[in-house]
Amino acid sequence: MMGKDAILNRLTEAGIEDPSEYITFHGLRTHSMLNGTLVTELIYVHSKLMIVDDNTVICGSANINDRSMVATRDSEIAVIIHDQEFEDGRMNSIPFPCGKFASSLRKQLFREHLGLMNIRDDINIDDAIIKSFYKDVWCARSKRNTEIYEEVFQCVPTDKIVNFAMLKQYQDEEPISLSNPLLAQEMVEGIKGYLVDLPLNFLCNEDLKPAAGTVEGIMPTALW
């Protein structure tokens, strides 16, 4: 995401002033009580999933590398599913034929990520890229969830921290989850679903390349 050939830089070089109009990066986070203490952790998902234009699905545990793609070297698999049945849908308000399976899977995941499962809500998730959903619901809810988590738990990594000095000061402060558990419980009630922003600027003012005297340091810098 951050190298010279990364998608964000390529969009910027192509004259796109705001790459978030086309792509954003997110994670999934949850919280719970553990031995009487409110805790949080990112949700790690090993499986890989791509839903393309609500009509094609790539799903599995295989990675895009020789180990996973050479059939004799790995037991992990993935499948490509092309919808054969379609229904009327919309993309950015334009009529669009959506695959029944791909679109239903995407909507199910969106409901889960946004906290819309088993509740009645007038949020329309049919059109994934219209501004009223993409910016006003998807991005807005991810941003708000992130703000609450960082305020309550002082999560790391975070875009608030751009150097090691700030990181030390940040970690020396006691989070609200420990200093005021009752307030923390009240605040996390505002979290909806699991969607959070992926920090892209954490320690961005530091040189994080391996030291020259290390094994990693002799590797091409393009790796990092």
N, C-alpha and C positions, 0 to 999 in steps of 0.2 A: 504493500500500500504506500510505502514511503520512498522507495528507490527511484532512480531516474527513469526507469521504464515502467514504474507503477501506474495504475490506471488514473489516479488523481493527478499526477504530474502530466500525463499524456493529455488529459482533458484540458488542463490549464494551458499547455502548449498549443492546443488546438483552438485557443481563444475562448474557452468556456470560463467565464468569470466566477461562477458559483457551481462547482462540480456537484454539490448536494442536490441540484435540480435533477440530476441523473442517477446519482448513486450515493448511498449512505451506508455506514457500517455500524452494526449493532451486536449486542450480546444478550444473553438471557441471565437474569439474576433472581434469586429468591431469598426469603428470610424465614426464620422460625425460632422457636425457643429451644435451647439446649442447656439442660441442667439449670434451668431458671434464668438463663441469660439470653437476651435477644442477639441472634447471630445472623450473618448473611454470607452467601457464597455464590459465585458464578455457576451456572449450570453448564456442565461439559457434555456436549453431544458428539459422540464419535462418528455416527453415521453422516453421510454427505447427501445433500438433497439440492437439486436445482429444478425449479418449475419455470418453464419458458413459455411466455405468452399464453398462459392458461390452456395449453394444449399438448405440451410435451413434458415428461418428468424423467429426470435422471436420479436414481436413488440407490444407495448401497453403502458399503464400508470401504470400498477400494479407493486408493489415492491415485492421482495422476502422476505416477512414477513407474520405473521399470519393475520395481519389486511387486507392485500390485497389478500391473498391466500385462506382464509376461506370465502366461497361464501356468507355467511349470514352477513358478517361484513363490506363489502366495495363494492362500485359500480364500482371500477376500474377494467378494464379487460386487457388481453393481448391475442394474438393469436400466434400459431406456424404454419408456412407455409412451407410445404415440396414441393419442385418443382417436377413436374411430367414430364416436358419437358426439355431436355438438349441440349446443343450445345458444340462444341469443344472449349476448353479453355486451359489455362496453369497455373500451380502452380510451381514457381521456375524453369521455362523453361520446366517442364515435362508435357506432354499432360494430360488433366484433364477434365472430363465432368462437365460443369458448368450449373447450373439451370438457365433457361432463366429469371425468375423473380428475383431471389436472386442476380444474377450477374449484371443485369441491374440496380437494386436498389443501389447496392454497387458502381457501376461506376457513377451513377447520383450523389450520395452523395460525392464521391471523387472529381468529377468535381467542385461541389459547394464549398467544403472545400478548394480546391487548387486554386480557381479562374479561372477555365477553362470553365465556362459556357459562351456560346455565343461568343467564340473566337476560332480562328483556331490555333491549337498548335499541335506540333508533339509528345507531351508527351503521351506515351502509358500506359494506366492504366489497361490493360487487366490482367496482371500478378501482383497481389498485393504484392507478397513476394519476387520477384526477386530483387537483390541488386540495379540494375539500377533504379528501381522505389522506393522501400522501403527506402533505405538509401539516394540515390542521388536526389530524388524528394520529397517524403513524409517528411522524417526527415529533409532534408536540407531546404525545404521551411518553415516548422514549426519553425525551429531554426532562420531563417532569419527574418520572421515576428515577432517573439518574440523579437529579438534584436532591431528592429526598434521601436516597441511599447514601450519597456523599455527606449530607448534613448529619444524618443519624449515625453512620458507621465510619465516616472518614475513609472510604474505600480507596485502595491503591491497586492498580494505577488510576490516575485521574488527570484530566487536562488542567486542573488547577496548579499542578506541580510541574515546573519546567526546568528545575535544576536540583542538585543534591542538597543544597542548603535549605531550600524550601521543603524538601522531602523530610529532612530531619526535624524541622520545626513542626511540620504537619503531624508527624508520627509521635512527637512528644506531647501533643494535646490529647486529652482524654475525650473520646467520642461520647455523644449524648447517650448512646446505647448503654454505656457504663455509668456515666455521671448522673443521668436522669432517666431511669428505665421507664417510668410511667409516661413521661413526655415522648420518649422514643416509641413506645407502643402506640400512642395516639398519632404520631407522625406517619408511621408506616401504614396506617389505615388509608392514607392517601395514595398508596402505590396501587396501580391497576395493572394486573398481568405481570409479565416477566421481562418485557422489553426494556433495554437500557442502551445508552450510547456507548460505542466502543471508543475509548480515549485514543486520539491520534497524536496528541502533542505532549504526552507524558515525557518529561526529561528531554524535551526537544532542544534545549539550550546546552545540553551536555554532549561531549564526544564519546559515544558508546562503542566505538570500534575497539576490538581487542588490542591489548598492549603488544608492542613490537616483539618483546621477548618471549611471548607465549606461542604454543603450537597454533592456536587460532590466528595469531597475528601474522603468520606467514602465508595464510590463505588469501586468495584474491579478495579485495575489498567489496567486489560486487556481491559476494555471498552475504554480506551484512547489510 
